[in-house]
Amino acid sequence: MVSSPESFWEKLGPAERDSIERIATRRTFAPGDFLCHQGDQTRNVHVVRSGHVRVLATGPDAREVVIAVRTPGDVIGELAALDNSPRSATLQALTPVDVLTVPGARFARLCQAEPRLSWVLLAVIANRLRDADRQWLEFGGGSVLRRVAALLLELAVRHGKPTGVGVEIATPATQDELAATVATSRESLARVLRELRARGLITTGRRRVTIHRMAELERLAR
């Protein structure tokens, strides 16, 4: 498993990882497969070993929004196991996905028995709440141009790779999903991307964006 140093799995010690692996089952999902649906009564907790899983939520207006994309080392589905409530979001594989799956009740008991595991999980949940607050501020208001610029900067920080011509972002999300994240239409997103290309700030390809002038994009995002 190659994961971020800040991920749930990387923050655990060897003992906690062994405890999870002893009670987990390896499962795989093909692109497009659902791990669970919003409102489900399932309680399984998954640790992503490889691949990308998108987190979707449907609001009262029936609009589906991409909340996040989880990557190797991330834990997903933990809230339903901890509070015994229906699923708060839908989980769908974006790429081939390999996970460690633990029944919710066993995961909850393990958290009670392993203080370090509980503390790491609490830190993960706290960070996600902070991210949600920040994303609401960044993507919830202002012009579409400002929201799209803020989203591109967010993706650059999380998934960007420096190249000789800028910062390249390879995102598994579609334009419809990116548009939903910034609460706009696909057409409005495409218009803003055309404007940013015309200014020379970015170039785009299939599910790929390269940011050439980060400072100018930052100014647009303010």
GROMACS elastic network, one bead per residue, 0.5 to 0.9 nm:
[ bonds ]
;  ai    aj funct       b0    kb
    1    48     6  0.85709   500
    1    49     6  0.52778   500
    1    50     6  0.64612   500
    1    72     6  0.67307   500
    1    73     6  0.72443   500
    2    49     6  0.77021   500
    2    50     6  0.75559   500
    2    72     6  0.64420   500
    2    73     6  0.74760   500
    3     6     6  0.82743   500
    3     7     6  0.66707   500
    3     9     6  0.77439   500
    3    10     6  0.70426   500
    3    49     6  0.80322   500
    3    50     6  0.83746   500
    3    71     6  0.74144   500
    3    74     6  0.80443   500
    4     7     6  0.52182   500
    4     8     6  0.87225   500
    4     9     6  0.86547   500
    4    10     6  0.70015   500
    4    71     6  0.83670   500
    4    72     6  0.73236   500
    4    73     6  0.67210   500
    4    74     6  0.86175   500
    5     8     6  0.85198   500
    5     9     6  0.84663   500
    5    10     6  0.54580   500
    5    11     6  0.70923   500
    5    73     6  0.86819   500
    6     9     6  0.83901   500
    6    10     6  0.65245   500
    6    11     6  0.66118   500
    6    73     6  0.86374   500
    6   124     6  0.89489   500
    7    10     6  0.53799   500
    7    11     6  0.63198   500
    7    12     6  0.89692   500
    7    71     6  0.86457   500
    7    72     6  0.78706   500
    7    73     6  0.51919   500
    7    74     6  0.54518   500
    7    75     6  0.81418   500
    7   124     6  0.79193   500
    8    11     6  0.53550   500
    8    12     6  0.66671   500
    8    47     6  0.83494   500
    8    73     6  0.57943   500
    8    74     6  0.53534   500
    8    75     6  0.61635   500
    8   120     6  0.67714   500
    8   121     6  0.69628   500
    8   123     6  0.87777   500
    8   124     6  0.65961   500
    9    12     6  0.54230   500
    9    13     6  0.84315   500
    9    17     6  0.73324   500
    9    47     6  0.76282   500
    9    48     6  0.88424   500
    9    72     6  0.84816   500
    9    74     6  0.65808   500
    9    75     6  0.76353   500
   10    13     6  0.77380   500
   10    73     6  0.66313   500
   10    74     6  0.89798   500
   11   120     6  0.66626   500
   12    15     6  0.79957   500
   12    16     6  0.59483   500
   12    17     6  0.63475   500
   12   116     6  0.75850   500
   12   117     6  0.67001   500
   12   120     6  0.69315   500
   13    16     6  0.54705   500
   13    17     6  0.63369   500
   13    18     6  0.87295   500
   13   116     6  0.82769   500
   13   117     6  0.85464   500
   14    17     6  0.51318   500
   14    18     6  0.61042   500
   14    19     6  0.86258   500
   15    18     6  0.51686   500
   15    19     6  0.62551   500
   15    20     6  0.88372   500
   16    19     6  0.50289   500
   16    20     6  0.63867   500
   16    21     6  0.86948   500
   16   114     6  0.73669   500
   16   116     6  0.76560   500
   16   117     6  0.63006   500
   17    20     6  0.52392   500
   17    21     6  0.61831   500
   17    22     6  0.86677   500
   17   117     6  0.89268   500
   18    21     6  0.50744   500
   18    22     6  0.61040   500
   18    23     6  0.89232   500
   19    22     6  0.53706   500
   19    23     6  0.69022   500
   19    24     6  0.87955   500
   19   110     6  0.78880   500
   19   114     6  0.89607   500
   20    23     6  0.56030   500
   20    24     6  0.59566   500
   20   100     6  0.83260   500
   20   102     6  0.75681   500
   20   107     6  0.80016   500
   20   110     6  0.80870   500
   21    24     6  0.50325   500
   21    25     6  0.77466   500
   21   100     6  0.73799   500
   21   102     6  0.87179   500
   22    25     6  0.85492   500
   23   101     6  0.84949   500
   23   102     6  0.64340   500
   23   103     6  0.84384   500
   23   106     6  0.78274   500
   23   107     6  0.85961   500
   24    46     6  0.88065   500
   24   100     6  0.55791   500
   24   101     6  0.51293   500
   24   103     6  0.78249   500
   25    99     6  0.81375   500
   25   100     6  0.55436   500
   25   101     6  0.50881   500
   25   102     6  0.65907   500
   26    98     6  0.71155   500
   26    99     6  0.58169   500
   26   101     6  0.62474   500
   27    97     6  0.82492   500
   27    98     6  0.58248   500
   27    99     6  0.53941   500
   27   100     6  0.64152   500
   27   101     6  0.68055   500
   28    96     6  0.73104   500
   28    97     6  0.54832   500
   28    99     6  0.62995   500
   28   100     6  0.89452   500
   29    32     6  0.81245   500
   29    33     6  0.58442   500
   29    34     6  0.78366   500
   29    35     6  0.77675   500
   29    92     6  0.88454   500
   29    93     6  0.64901   500
   29    95     6  0.82579   500
   29    96     6  0.58553   500
   29    97     6  0.50449   500
   29    98     6  0.65603   500
   29    99     6  0.83705   500
   30    33     6  0.55406   500
   30    34     6  0.88877   500
   30    93     6  0.66020   500
   30    94     6  0.80381   500
   30    95     6  0.66294   500
   30    97     6  0.64556   500
   31    34     6  0.87751   500
   31    92     6  0.78922   500
   31    93     6  0.50781   500
   31    96     6  0.52973   500
   31    97     6  0.75289   500
   32    92     6  0.61234   500
   32    93     6  0.53330   500
   32    94     6  0.59611   500
   32    95     6  0.76170   500
   32    96     6  0.87926   500
   33    91     6  0.87135   500
   33    92     6  0.57318   500
   33    93     6  0.54657   500
   33    94     6  0.80803   500
   34    37     6  0.70303   500
   34    90     6  0.75205   500
   34    91     6  0.58172   500
   34    93     6  0.62901   500
   35    46     6  0.89965   500
   35    53     6  0.88213   500
   35    90     6  0.76249   500
   35    91     6  0.52803   500
   35    92     6  0.57740   500
   35    93     6  0.73030   500
   36    39     6  0.88426   500
   36    40     6  0.68201   500
   36    42     6  0.74638   500
   36    44     6  0.89684   500
   36    77     6  0.85865   500
   36    87     6  0.77734   500
   36    89     6  0.81037   500
   36    90     6  0.56129   500
   36    91     6  0.54138   500
   36    92     6  0.73717   500
   37    40     6  0.55547   500
   37    42     6  0.88969   500
   37    56     6  0.88232   500
   37    87     6  0.68466   500
   37    88     6  0.84417   500
   37    89     6  0.64484   500
   37    91     6  0.64320   500
   37    92     6  0.84399   500
   38    41     6  0.89228   500
   38    56     6  0.80858   500
   38    57     6  0.69206   500
   38    58     6  0.78353   500
   38    86     6  0.73879   500
   38    88     6  0.53549   500
   38    91     6  0.80620   500
   39    42     6  0.88287   500
   39    85     6  0.86954   500
   39    88     6  0.63429   500
   39    89     6  0.73600   500
   39    90     6  0.82546   500
   40    43     6  0.85207   500
   40    85     6  0.89296   500
   40    86     6  0.53896   500
   40    87     6  0.52324   500
   40    88     6  0.84291   500
   40    89     6  0.89442   500
   40    90     6  0.87718   500
   41    80     6  0.81020   500
   41    84     6  0.83920   500
   41    85     6  0.71163   500
   41    87     6  0.64551   500
   42    80     6  0.76055   500
   42    81     6  0.84483   500
   42    85     6  0.89468   500
   42    86     6  0.72332   500
   42    87     6  0.72011   500
   42   104     6  0.81845   500
   43    77     6  0.72580   500
   43    78     6  0.78936   500
   43    79     6  0.85395   500
   43    80     6  0.54820   500
   43    82     6  0.86848   500
   43    84     6  0.73345   500
   43    85     6  0.84095   500
   43    86     6  0.81741   500
   43    87     6  0.79300   500
   43   102     6  0.88438   500
   43   103     6  0.64055   500
   43   105     6  0.75015   500
   44    76     6  0.89610   500
   44    77     6  0.65315   500
   44    78     6  0.76583   500
   44    80     6  0.79630   500
   44    81     6  0.67799   500
   44   101     6  0.64542   500
   44   102     6  0.56715   500
   44   105     6  0.82769   500
   44   107     6  0.83681   500
   45    75     6  0.72412   500
   45    76     6  0.60333   500
   45    78     6  0.52631   500
   45    79     6  0.85604   500
   45    80     6  0.82760   500
   45    81     6  0.68920   500
   45   100     6  0.81662   500
   45   101     6  0.56915   500
   45   102     6  0.52220   500
   45   103     6  0.62910   500
   45   104     6  0.58311   500
   45   107     6  0.72137   500
   46    74     6  0.83259   500
   46    75     6  0.57353   500
   46    76     6  0.52591   500
   46    77     6  0.62736   500
   46    78     6  0.76690   500
   46    99     6  0.59436   500
   46   100     6  0.54533   500
   46   102     6  0.63855   500
   46   103     6  0.88617   500
   47    72     6  0.77654   500
   47    73     6  0.63209   500
   47    74     6  0.57266   500
   47    76     6  0.63298   500
   47    77     6  0.88764   500
   47    98     6  0.86741   500
   47    99     6  0.53945   500
   47   100     6  0.50681   500
   47   101     6  0.66274   500
   47   102     6  0.85086   500
   48    51     6  0.71753   500
   48    52     6  0.79208   500
   48    53     6  0.81918   500
   48    70     6  0.77189   500
   48    71     6  0.64641   500
   48    73     6  0.54063   500
   48    74     6  0.55317   500
   48    75     6  0.64278   500
   48    76     6  0.77137   500
   48    97     6  0.73469   500
   48    98     6  0.62420   500
   48   100     6  0.65801   500
   48   101     6  0.88578   500
   49    71     6  0.81078   500
   49    73     6  0.60391   500
   49    74     6  0.81534   500
   49    97     6  0.74959   500
   49    98     6  0.53004   500
   49    99     6  0.50530   500
   49   100     6  0.69203   500
   50    71     6  0.70568   500
   50    73     6  0.79415   500
   50    96     6  0.77668   500
   50    97     6  0.55542   500
   50    98     6  0.51713   500
   50    99     6  0.70254   500
   51    70     6  0.84811   500
   51    71     6  0.62286   500
   51    72     6  0.63691   500
   51    93     6  0.77405   500
   51    94     6  0.75494   500
   51    95     6  0.55399   500
   51    96     6  0.56063   500
   51    98     6  0.65910   500
   51    99     6  0.87513   500
   52    69     6  0.65154   500
   52    70     6  0.56755   500
   52    72     6  0.72232   500
   52    92     6  0.86900   500
   52    93     6  0.61819   500
   52    94     6  0.54982   500
   52    95     6  0.56390   500
   52    96     6  0.75372   500
   52    97     6  0.64196   500
   52   172     6  0.78801   500
   53    68     6  0.84463   500
   53    69     6  0.55831   500
   53    70     6  0.50985   500
   53    71     6  0.66625   500
   53    76     6  0.89689   500
   53    91     6  0.64259   500
   53    92     6  0.54978   500
   53    94     6  0.54696   500
   53    95     6  0.73886   500
   53    97     6  0.73922   500
   54    66     6  0.68922   500
   54    67     6  0.76496   500
   54    68     6  0.58978   500
   54    70     6  0.61520   500
   54    71     6  0.89268   500
   54    90     6  0.81150   500
   54    91     6  0.58301   500
   54    92     6  0.54192   500
   54    93     6  0.63838   500
   54    94     6  0.64132   500
   54   172     6  0.89261   500
   54   173     6  0.83021   500
   55    65     6  0.84746   500
   55    66     6  0.58541   500
   55    67     6  0.54466   500
   55    68     6  0.51947   500
   55    69     6  0.60150   500
   55    70     6  0.74848   500
   55    76     6  0.89599   500
   55    89     6  0.63377   500
   55    90     6  0.57351   500
   55    92     6  0.67649   500
   56    64     6  0.65148   500
   56    65     6  0.55781   500
   56    67     6  0.56392   500
   56    68     6  0.74604   500
   56    89     6  0.55267   500
   56    91     6  0.64225   500
   56    92     6  0.78740   500
   57    63     6  0.82617   500
   57    64     6  0.56112   500
   57    65     6  0.54635   500
   57    66     6  0.66424   500
   57    67     6  0.67809   500
   57    88     6  0.72317   500
   57    90     6  0.61765   500
   58    61     6  0.77858   500
   58    62     6  0.55766   500
   58    63     6  0.55013   500
   58    65     6  0.63268   500
   58    89     6  0.76299   500
   58    90     6  0.85736   500
   59    62     6  0.53065   500
   59    63     6  0.57671   500
   59    64     6  0.67176   500
   59    65     6  0.79718   500
   60    63     6  0.75248   500
   61    64     6  0.87705   500
   63   180     6  0.81136   500
   64   177     6  0.86055   500
   64   180     6  0.71733   500
   65   177     6  0.69953   500
   65   178     6  0.87669   500
   65   179     6  0.88185   500
   65   180     6  0.52251   500
   65   181     6  0.57197   500
   65   182     6  0.88565   500
   65   183     6  0.81516   500
   66    69     6  0.78405   500
   66   173     6  0.87113   500
   66   177     6  0.60759   500
   66   178     6  0.75600   500
   66   180     6  0.66823   500
   66   181     6  0.56123   500
   67    89     6  0.87282   500
   67   132     6  0.83652   500
   67   181     6  0.69735   500
   68   181     6  0.89550   500
   69    94     6  0.87806   500
   69   172     6  0.86798   500
   69   173     6  0.85281   500
   70    73     6  0.84669   500
   70    74     6  0.60264   500
   70    75     6  0.80422   500
   70    76     6  0.77237   500
   71    74     6  0.57946   500
   71    75     6  0.89384   500
   72    75     6  0.87327   500
   72    98     6  0.89169   500
   72    99     6  0.87814   500
   74   124     6  0.89436   500
   75    78     6  0.69428   500
   75   121     6  0.84674   500
   75   124     6  0.85410   500
   76    79     6  0.81835   500
   76    91     6  0.83388   500
   77    80     6  0.61864   500
   77    81     6  0.71630   500
   77    87     6  0.76473   500
   77    88     6  0.88248   500
   77    89     6  0.86224   500
   77    91     6  0.82711   500
   77   104     6  0.87214   500
   78    81     6  0.52806   500
   78    82     6  0.63087   500
   78    83     6  0.88407   500
   78   104     6  0.76397   500
   78   107     6  0.84530   500
   78   108     6  0.88605   500
   78   121     6  0.86761   500
   79    82     6  0.51243   500
   79    83     6  0.60891   500
   79    84     6  0.77728   500
   79    85     6  0.78204   500
   79    87     6  0.78345   500
   79    88     6  0.80850   500
   79   125     6  0.88698   500
   80    83     6  0.55283   500
   80    84     6  0.51057   500
   80    85     6  0.51092   500
   80    86     6  0.61057   500
   80    87     6  0.57268   500
   80    88     6  0.76413   500
   80   104     6  0.75554   500
   81    84     6  0.54058   500
   81    85     6  0.76229   500
   81   103     6  0.80703   500
   81   105     6  0.64480   500
   81   106     6  0.88825   500
   81   107     6  0.72053   500
   81   108     6  0.63951   500
   82    85     6  0.81863   500
   82   104     6  0.75179   500
   82   105     6  0.82616   500
   82   107     6  0.83526   500
   82   108     6  0.59921   500
   83    86     6  0.88955   500
   84   104     6  0.84909   500
   84   105     6  0.88881   500
   85    88     6  0.81628   500
   86    89     6  0.89941   500
   87    90     6  0.73690   500
   93    96     6  0.67517   500
   93    97     6  0.62244   500
   94    97     6  0.78467   500
   94   172     6  0.65098   500
   94   173     6  0.78812   500
   95   172     6  0.77878   500
  102   105     6  0.84628   500
  102   106     6  0.68553   500
  102   107     6  0.61289   500
  103   106     6  0.55023   500
  103   107     6  0.62202   500
  103   108     6  0.87700   500
  104   107     6  0.50449   500
  104   108     6  0.61478   500
  104   109     6  0.86668   500
  105   108     6  0.51531   500
  105   109     6  0.63078   500
  105   110     6  0.86317   500
  106   109     6  0.51020   500
  106   110     6  0.61014   500
  106   111     6  0.86549   500
  107   110     6  0.50038   500
  107   111     6  0.62598   500
  107   112     6  0.87649   500
  108   111     6  0.51380   500
  108   112     6  0.64431   500
  108   113     6  0.88336   500
  109   112     6  0.50868   500
  109   113     6  0.63246   500
  109   114     6  0.86637   500
  110   113     6  0.50600   500
  110   114     6  0.59449   500
  110   117     6  0.80576   500
  110   118     6  0.85437   500
  111   114     6  0.51714   500
  111   115     6  0.66596   500
  111   116     6  0.83133   500
  111   117     6  0.58996   500
  111   118     6  0.50307   500
  111   119     6  0.87864   500
  111   121     6  0.85858   500
  112   115     6  0.67556   500
  112   117     6  0.86944   500
  112   118     6  0.71494   500
  113   117     6  0.86727   500
  113   118     6  0.86686   500
  114   117     6  0.53675   500
  114   118     6  0.64518   500
  114   119     6  0.88643   500
  115   118     6  0.50846   500
  115   119     6  0.61947   500
  115   120     6  0.87260   500
  116   119     6  0.50593   500
  116   120     6  0.62191   500
  116   121     6  0.85700   500
  117   120     6  0.52529   500
  117   121     6  0.61706   500
  117   122     6  0.85884   500
  118   121     6  0.51279   500
  118   122     6  0.60975   500
  118   123     6  0.86640   500
  119   122     6  0.50428   500
  119   123     6  0.62565   500
  119   124     6  0.87205   500
  120   123     6  0.50866   500
  120   124     6  0.62990   500
  120   125     6  0.87646   500
  121   124     6  0.50521   500
  121   125     6  0.62720   500
  121   126     6  0.86053   500
  122   125     6  0.51516   500
  122   126     6  0.61035   500
  122   127     6  0.86068   500
  123   126     6  0.50610   500
  123   127     6  0.61432   500
  123   128     6  0.86261   500
  124   127     6  0.52041   500
  124   128     6  0.62831   500
  124   129     6  0.87693   500
  125   128     6  0.51058   500
  125   129     6  0.62935   500
  125   130     6  0.87474   500
  126   129     6  0.51387   500
  126   130     6  0.63407   500
  126   131     6  0.86646   500
  127   130     6  0.50723   500
  127   131     6  0.61426   500
  127   132     6  0.86015   500
  128   132     6  0.60845   500
  128   133     6  0.86289   500
  129   132     6  0.50147   500
  129   133     6  0.62842   500
  129   134     6  0.86427   500
  130   133     6  0.51462   500
  130   134     6  0.61785   500
  130   135     6  0.85367   500
  131   134     6  0.50786   500
  131   135     6  0.59581   500
  131   136     6  0.84778   500
  132   135     6  0.51223   500
  132   136     6  0.61351   500
  132   137     6  0.87325   500
  133   136     6  0.51897   500
  133   137     6  0.64829   500
  133   138     6  0.87671   500
  134   137     6  0.51530   500
  134   138     6  0.61212   500
  134   139     6  0.84383   500
  135   139     6  0.55746   500
  135   140     6  0.73027   500
  135   150     6  0.89328   500
  135   151     6  0.86222   500
  135   154     6  0.89185   500
  136   139     6  0.54396   500
  136   141     6  0.79550   500
  137   140     6  0.55469   500
  137   141     6  0.68020   500
  138   141     6  0.68784   500
  138   142     6  0.84173   500
  138   146     6  0.83467   500
  138   147     6  0.64204   500
  138   150     6  0.61997   500
  138   151     6  0.78294   500
  138   182     6  0.88112   500
  138   221     6  0.80044   500
  138   222     6  0.85838   500
  139   142     6  0.78786   500
  139   144     6  0.87496   500
  139   146     6  0.81727   500
  139   148     6  0.77591   500
  139   150     6  0.69843   500
  139   151     6  0.71520   500
  139   181     6  0.74635   500
  139   182     6  0.52032   500
  139   183     6  0.75287   500
  140   147     6  0.75698   500
  140   182     6  0.69976   500
  140   183     6  0.73687   500
  141   144     6  0.83451   500
  141   146     6  0.84826   500
  141   147     6  0.72058   500
  141   182     6  0.88994   500
  142   145     6  0.81542   500
  142   146     6  0.62057   500
  142   147     6  0.66781   500
  143   146     6  0.52008   500
  143   147     6  0.63377   500
  143   148     6  0.86741   500
  144   147     6  0.50651   500
  144   148     6  0.60382   500
  144   149     6  0.84648   500
  144   182     6  0.75743   500
  144   183     6  0.84294   500
  144   184     6  0.71064   500
  144   188     6  0.74824   500
  144   189     6  0.76112   500
  144   192     6  0.74807   500
  145   148     6  0.52645   500
  145   149     6  0.61133   500
  145   150     6  0.85907   500
  145   189     6  0.83488   500
  145   192     6  0.59344   500
  145   193     6  0.86800   500
  145   195     6  0.89655   500
  145   196     6  0.88804   500
  145   220     6  0.73104   500
  145   221     6  0.77250   500
  146   149     6  0.51459   500
  146   150     6  0.61596   500
  146   151     6  0.86455   500
  146   217     6  0.89048   500
  146   219     6  0.88938   500
  146   220     6  0.55726   500
  146   222     6  0.68824   500
  147   150     6  0.50814   500
  147   151     6  0.61822   500
  147   152     6  0.87067   500
  147   182     6  0.59680   500
  147   183     6  0.86838   500
  147   220     6  0.88443   500
  147   221     6  0.65924   500
  148   152     6  0.62029   500
  148   153     6  0.86336   500
  148   178     6  0.86804   500
  148   179     6  0.83797   500
  148   182     6  0.65986   500
  148   189     6  0.72934   500
  148   192     6  0.74290   500
  148   193     6  0.82198   500
  148   221     6  0.77580   500
  149   152     6  0.51857   500
  149   153     6  0.62877   500
  149   154     6  0.86567   500
  149   192     6  0.89781   500
  149   196     6  0.89101   500
  149   217     6  0.59096   500
  149   218     6  0.71574   500
  149   219     6  0.87928   500
  149   220     6  0.62594   500
  149   221     6  0.50416   500
  149   222     6  0.88455   500
  150   153     6  0.51391   500
  150   154     6  0.61802   500
  150   155     6  0.86987   500
  150   217     6  0.80117   500
  150   218     6  0.74141   500
  150   220     6  0.79845   500
  150   222     6  0.79338   500
  151   155     6  0.61930   500
  151   156     6  0.85273   500
  151   178     6  0.83584   500
  151   181     6  0.82338   500
  151   182     6  0.73509   500
  151   221     6  0.85448   500
  152   155     6  0.50795   500
  152   156     6  0.60514   500
  152   157     6  0.86612   500
  152   169     6  0.84858   500
  152   209     6  0.84237   500
  152   211     6  0.82644   500
  152   217     6  0.83969   500
  153   157     6  0.62372   500
  153   158     6  0.86733   500
  153   211     6  0.88045   500
  153   214     6  0.79862   500
  153   217     6  0.75650   500
  153   218     6  0.72530   500
  153   221     6  0.82204   500
  154   157     6  0.52693   500
  154   158     6  0.63122   500
  154   159     6  0.84494   500
  155   158     6  0.51210   500
  155   159     6  0.55405   500
  155   160     6  0.65487   500
  155   169     6  0.67937   500
  155   170     6  0.88364   500
  155   171     6  0.79447   500
  156   159     6  0.54174   500
  156   161     6  0.76056   500
  156   167     6  0.68386   500
  156   168     6  0.74011   500
  156   169     6  0.59926   500
  156   210     6  0.89535   500
  156   211     6  0.81255   500
  157   160     6  0.58825   500
  157   161     6  0.88991   500
  158   169     6  0.89289   500
  159   168     6  0.83132   500
  159   169     6  0.59111   500
  159   170     6  0.70591   500
  159   171     6  0.76662   500
  160   167     6  0.56985   500
  160   168     6  0.53011   500
  160   170     6  0.73246   500
  160   210     6  0.86123   500
  161   166     6  0.84055   500
  161   167     6  0.53896   500
  161   168     6  0.51892   500
  161   169     6  0.65646   500
  161   170     6  0.86903   500
  162   165     6  0.79821   500
  162   166     6  0.58787   500
  162   168     6  0.62418   500
  163   166     6  0.52715   500
  163   167     6  0.58080   500
  163   168     6  0.66634   500
  163   210     6  0.88421   500
  164   167     6  0.83585   500
  165   168     6  0.85705   500
  165   210     6  0.80042   500
  165   211     6  0.82363   500
  165   212     6  0.62461   500
  166   202     6  0.87620   500
  166   210     6  0.62095   500
  166   211     6  0.54341   500
  166   213     6  0.72713   500
  166   214     6  0.80833   500
  167   209     6  0.82852   500
  167   210     6  0.54183   500
  167   211     6  0.51157   500
  167   212     6  0.66800   500
  167   213     6  0.89067   500
  167   214     6  0.81869   500
  168   208     6  0.71797   500
  168   209     6  0.58584   500
  168   211     6  0.63690   500
  168   212     6  0.87641   500
  169   207     6  0.83513   500
  169   208     6  0.56130   500
  169   209     6  0.51610   500
  169   210     6  0.60039   500
  169   211     6  0.79767   500
  170   206     6  0.87828   500
  170   207     6  0.60634   500
  170   209     6  0.66633   500
  170   210     6  0.86407   500
  171   174     6  0.80257   500
  171   207     6  0.54969   500
  171   208     6  0.61280   500
  171   209     6  0.81316   500
  172   207     6  0.63217   500
  172   208     6  0.86111   500
  173   176     6  0.80268   500
  173   177     6  0.58382   500
  173   178     6  0.64377   500
  173   207     6  0.69785   500
  174   177     6  0.51540   500
  174   178     6  0.62595   500
  174   179     6  0.85531   500
  174   207     6  0.67779   500
  175   179     6  0.59558   500
  175   180     6  0.84965   500
  175   186     6  0.62927   500
  175   189     6  0.75867   500
  175   190     6  0.79808   500
  175   207     6  0.80584   500
  176   179     6  0.50998   500
  176   180     6  0.62184   500
  176   181     6  0.87448   500
  176   185     6  0.75095   500
  176   186     6  0.54212   500
  176   189     6  0.86705   500
  177   180     6  0.50717   500
  177   181     6  0.63023   500
  177   182     6  0.89874   500
  177   186     6  0.85285   500
  178   181     6  0.51016   500
  178   182     6  0.67090   500
  178   183     6  0.87191   500
  178   184     6  0.88269   500
  178   186     6  0.81420   500
  178   189     6  0.80141   500
  179   182     6  0.54235   500
  179   183     6  0.61120   500
  179   184     6  0.52105   500
  179   185     6  0.56221   500
  179   186     6  0.54014   500
  179   187     6  0.85839   500
  179   188     6  0.79504   500
  179   189     6  0.58513   500
  179   190     6  0.88178   500
  180   184     6  0.59485   500
  180   185     6  0.70539   500
  180   186     6  0.80145   500
  181   184     6  0.78243   500
  182   185     6  0.88055   500
  182   189     6  0.87305   500
  184   187     6  0.82977   500
  184   188     6  0.63974   500
  184   189     6  0.68571   500
  185   188     6  0.51963   500
  185   189     6  0.62946   500
  185   190     6  0.86428   500
  186   189     6  0.50967   500
  186   190     6  0.61416   500
  186   191     6  0.86228   500
  187   190     6  0.50974   500
  187   191     6  0.61940   500
  187   192     6  0.87513   500
  188   191     6  0.50376   500
  188   192     6  0.63015   500
  188   193     6  0.86628   500
  189   192     6  0.52115   500
  189   193     6  0.62049   500
  189   194     6  0.86300   500
  190   193     6  0.50863   500
  190   194     6  0.61503   500
  190   195     6  0.86537   500
  191   194     6  0.51273   500
  191   195     6  0.63222   500
  191   196     6  0.87811   500
  192   196     6  0.62173   500
  192   197     6  0.85823   500
  193   196     6  0.50534   500
  193   197     6  0.61105   500
  193   198     6  0.85301   500
  193   202     6  0.80300   500
  193   203     6  0.87098   500
  193   204     6  0.82554   500
  194   197     6  0.50602   500
  194   198     6  0.60944   500
  194   199     6  0.86595   500
  195   198     6  0.50202   500
  195   199     6  0.62901   500
  195   200     6  0.87339   500
  195   201     6  0.89416   500
  196   199     6  0.51295   500
  196   200     6  0.64020   500
  196   201     6  0.54374   500
  196   202     6  0.59586   500
  196   203     6  0.82079   500
  196   217     6  0.87196   500
  197   200     6  0.50340   500
  197   201     6  0.58555   500
  197   202     6  0.50494   500
  197   203     6  0.56699   500
  197   204     6  0.77916   500
  198   201     6  0.76573   500
  198   202     6  0.83479   500
  199   202     6  0.78827   500
  200   203     6  0.74429   500
  200   211     6  0.89729   500
  200   212     6  0.72707   500
  200   213     6  0.77506   500
  201   210     6  0.85279   500
  201   211     6  0.60426   500
  201   212     6  0.52499   500
  201   213     6  0.50897   500
  201   214     6  0.75303   500
  201   216     6  0.73933   500
  201   217     6  0.70388   500
  202   209     6  0.67467   500
  202   210     6  0.54381   500
  202   212     6  0.54715   500
  202   213     6  0.73530   500
  203   208     6  0.84931   500
  203   209     6  0.58814   500
  203   210     6  0.53203   500
  203   211     6  0.68481   500
  203   212     6  0.77501   500
  204   207     6  0.77553   500
  204   208     6  0.57021   500
  204   210     6  0.63259   500
  204   211     6  0.88732   500
  205   209     6  0.62747   500
  205   210     6  0.85407   500
  206   209     6  0.82201   500
  211   214     6  0.62087   500
  211   217     6  0.82741   500
  213   216     6  0.57054   500
  213   217     6  0.65323   500
  213   218     6  0.89035   500
  214   217     6  0.50852   500
  214   218     6  0.61636   500
  214   219     6  0.87800   500
  215   218     6  0.50488   500
  215   219     6  0.64180   500
  215   220     6  0.88571   500
  216   219     6  0.51071   500
  216   220     6  0.64363   500
  216   221     6  0.87869   500
  217   220     6  0.51154   500
  217   221     6  0.63164   500
  218   221     6  0.50707   500
  218   222     6  0.66347   500
  219   222     6  0.55140   500
